Amino acid sequence: MPDSTTPAFPELRPTAVLVVGIPAAGKSTVGRLLAERLGTAAFIEGDALWQMVVAGREDMAEPPSPAALAQLELRYRHGALLARSFVDAGISAVHVDNIYGDAVADQLGRMGGRRALVVLRPGVEAVMRRELERGTGAYDGWLGDGSLADAVRTFDGWLAETPPVGLWVDSTDQAPEETVDAILEQWDRALIDDEFAVREARG
């Protein structure tokens, strides 16, 4: 539950909010806090959808297996379906996941209706520090003969290919609560009005 001293954002229209960023960018923490500030809202975490496959689950790695790619696509599709279902019921939904490049535009298209996009992009060194502190091994499948810094830069390069729509936040020096404040202060920039804007951004 949100702290009683934390004001809710006066956003009354149900919105499907997609929050993306590379591992250790703070998506889950920021996404949950954001949902708690949107009045009536649900929080949808991509990792939770992935963990629903309790037998035969395939992790993503380089190179990914066909089963891993199929399960990733299913995870994305279910995230969008849940977000649309909540919004149709009058409840905003904050959906966080590892989605990059043109796949972000595809996911926004699946979510439909009133949507918003937030791209969290802290600096590489900040991401490395956070990943080492939390020790999840999120980048292990991409290390190969390289370093953690190399893997983080690879992911950041994929994120940079995301269509330039929505609100991009450099959260390098921000606490999660400060990032949420920054998102709400620039809420109009996060909104995606229609699919045409997404298609135009993709070229």
C-alpha positions as CSV (number, residue, x, y, z in Angstrom):
1,M,0.0,0.0,0.0
2,P,1.2,3.5,-0.7
3,D,2.4,5.6,2.3
4,S,-0.4,7.7,3.7
5,T,1.7,10.8,3.3
6,T,2.3,10.1,-0.4
7,P,-0.2,12.0,-2.6
8,A,-2.0,10.0,-5.3
9,F,-1.7,11.4,-8.8
10,P,-5.0,12.9,-9.9
11,E,-5.1,10.8,-13.1
12,L,-8.6,9.6,-13.4
13,R,-8.7,8.1,-16.9
14,P,-7.6,4.4,-16.9
15,T,-4.3,4.1,-18.6
16,A,-2.1,1.1,-19.6
17,V,1.5,2.2,-18.7
18,L,4.4,0.3,-20.2
19,V,7.7,0.8,-18.3
20,V,10.8,-0.6,-20.0
21,G,14.5,-0.6,-19.3
22,I,17.5,-2.9,-19.1
23,P,17.9,-5.3,-16.1
24,A,18.8,-3.4,-12.9
25,A,17.4,-0.2,-14.3
26,G,14.8,-0.2,-11.5
27,K,11.7,-1.1,-13.5
28,S,10.0,-3.2,-10.9
29,T,10.5,-0.9,-8.0
30,V,9.6,2.2,-9.9
31,G,6.7,0.5,-11.7
32,R,5.1,-0.6,-8.4
33,L,5.6,2.8,-6.8
34,L,4.1,4.4,-9.9
35,A,1.0,2.1,-9.7
36,E,0.5,3.1,-6.1
37,R,0.4,6.7,-7.1
38,L,-2.2,6.3,-9.9
39,G,-5.3,6.0,-7.7
40,T,-6.8,2.7,-8.7
41,A,-4.1,0.7,-10.5
42,A,-2.7,-2.8,-11.0
43,F,1.0,-3.8,-11.3
44,I,2.0,-6.4,-13.9
45,E,5.5,-7.7,-13.7
46,G,7.0,-9.5,-16.7
47,D,9.2,-11.7,-14.5
48,A,6.1,-12.9,-12.7
49,L,4.5,-13.9,-16.0
50,W,7.7,-15.7,-17.0
51,Q,7.8,-17.7,-13.7
52,M,4.3,-19.0,-14.3
53,V,5.9,-21.6,-16.6
54,V,6.9,-24.0,-13.8
55,A,8.0,-26.9,-16.0
56,G,10.1,-26.7,-19.2
57,R,10.8,-23.0,-18.7
58,E,13.6,-21.7,-21.0
59,D,15.8,-18.8,-20.0
60,M,16.9,-16.2,-22.5
61,A,20.6,-16.3,-23.3
62,E,22.9,-15.6,-26.2
63,P,22.0,-17.2,-28.5
64,P,18.4,-17.8,-27.4
65,S,16.7,-21.1,-28.0
66,P,13.5,-21.3,-30.1
67,A,11.6,-22.3,-27.0
68,A,13.0,-19.3,-25.0
69,L,11.9,-16.9,-27.8
70,A,8.4,-18.5,-28.0
71,Q,8.0,-18.2,-24.2
72,L,9.2,-14.6,-24.3
73,E,6.6,-13.7,-26.9
74,L,3.9,-15.4,-24.8
75,R,5.1,-13.4,-21.8
76,Y,4.8,-10.2,-23.7
77,R,1.4,-11.1,-25.1
78,H,0.0,-12.0,-21.7
79,G,1.3,-8.8,-20.2
80,A,-0.5,-6.8,-22.9
81,L,-3.7,-8.8,-22.4
82,L,-3.7,-8.2,-18.7
83,A,-3.1,-4.5,-19.1
84,R,-6.0,-4.2,-21.6
85,S,-8.3,-6.2,-19.3
86,F,-7.6,-4.0,-16.3
87,V,-8.1,-0.8,-18.4
88,D,-11.3,-2.1,-19.8
89,A,-12.5,-2.6,-16.3
90,G,-11.7,1.0,-15.4
91,I,-8.4,0.2,-13.6
92,S,-5.0,1.6,-14.7
93,A,-2.3,-0.9,-15.3
94,V,1.5,-0.5,-15.0
95,H,3.2,-3.2,-17.0
96,V,7.0,-3.6,-16.6
97,D,9.3,-5.8,-18.7
98,N,12.5,-6.1,-20.6
99,I,11.4,-5.0,-24.0
100,Y,13.6,-3.1,-26.5
101,G,13.6,-1.7,-30.0
102,D,10.7,-2.2,-32.3
103,A,9.3,-4.8,-29.8
104,V,8.3,-1.8,-27.7
105,A,6.1,-0.4,-30.5
106,D,4.6,-3.9,-31.0
107,Q,3.8,-4.1,-27.3
108,L,2.2,-0.7,-27.3
109,G,0.1,-1.8,-30.2
110,R,-1.1,-4.9,-28.4
111,M,-2.0,-2.8,-25.3
112,G,-4.3,-0.5,-27.3
113,G,-6.5,2.2,-25.9
114,R,-5.1,4.9,-23.7
115,R,-1.4,4.2,-23.2
116,A,1.7,5.6,-21.8
117,L,5.4,4.7,-22.2
118,V,8.2,5.2,-19.7
119,V,11.8,4.3,-20.7
120,L,14.2,4.1,-17.7
121,R,17.7,4.6,-18.9
122,P,20.2,5.1,-16.0
123,G,23.9,5.2,-16.9
124,V,25.9,2.0,-17.5
125,E,28.0,2.4,-14.3
126,A,24.8,2.9,-12.2
127,V,23.3,-0.2,-13.7
128,M,26.4,-2.2,-13.0
129,R,26.5,-1.0,-9.4
130,R,22.8,-1.9,-8.9
131,E,23.2,-5.3,-10.5
132,L,26.3,-6.2,-8.3
133,E,24.4,-5.0,-5.2
134,R,21.3,-7.1,-5.9
135,G,23.3,-10.1,-7.2
136,T,20.6,-11.6,-9.5
137,G,22.9,-12.7,-12.3
138,A,20.6,-11.1,-14.8
139,Y,23.4,-10.6,-17.3
140,D,25.1,-14.0,-16.9
141,G,23.7,-15.5,-20.1
142,W,25.3,-12.7,-22.1
143,L,28.7,-12.4,-20.5
144,G,30.5,-14.9,-22.8
145,D,34.2,-13.8,-22.8
146,G,33.3,-10.2,-22.0
147,S,32.7,-8.3,-18.8
148,L,29.6,-7.2,-17.0
149,A,30.2,-3.7,-18.5
150,D,30.2,-5.2,-22.0
151,A,26.9,-7.0,-21.3
152,V,25.2,-3.9,-19.9
153,R,26.4,-1.8,-22.9
154,T,24.9,-4.4,-25.2
155,F,21.5,-4.2,-23.6
156,D,21.7,-0.4,-23.5
157,G,22.4,-0.4,-27.2
158,W,19.2,-2.5,-27.7
159,L,17.3,0.0,-25.6
160,A,18.6,2.9,-27.6
161,E,16.9,1.4,-30.7
162,T,13.5,1.9,-29.0
163,P,11.3,4.3,-31.0
164,P,11.7,7.9,-29.6
165,V,8.2,8.1,-28.1
166,G,7.0,8.4,-24.6
167,L,9.0,9.7,-21.6
168,W,12.7,8.8,-21.3
169,V,14.1,9.2,-17.8
170,D,17.8,9.2,-16.9
171,S,17.4,7.9,-13.3
172,T,21.2,7.6,-12.7
173,D,21.2,9.8,-9.6
174,Q,17.6,9.3,-8.5
175,A,16.0,7.3,-5.7
176,P,13.0,5.3,-6.9
177,E,10.6,7.7,-5.3
178,E,12.3,10.6,-7.1
179,T,12.0,8.8,-10.4
180,V,8.3,8.4,-9.9
181,D,8.0,12.1,-9.0
182,A,9.8,12.9,-12.3
183,I,7.4,10.7,-14.3
184,L,4.3,12.3,-12.8
185,E,5.7,15.8,-13.3
186,Q,6.1,15.0,-17.0
187,W,3.0,12.7,-17.4
188,D,1.8,14.3,-20.6
189,R,5.1,13.4,-22.3
190,A,4.6,9.8,-21.4
191,L,1.2,9.5,-23.0
192,I,0.9,7.7,-26.4
193,D,-2.2,9.2,-28.1
194,D,-2.6,6.8,-30.9
195,E,-1.0,4.0,-33.0
196,F,-0.1,6.5,-35.7
197,A,2.5,8.2,-33.4
198,V,4.1,4.8,-32.8
199,R,4.2,3.9,-36.5
200,E,5.7,7.3,-37.4
201,A,8.4,6.8,-34.7
202,R,9.3,3.4,-36.2
203,G,9.6,5.0,-39.7
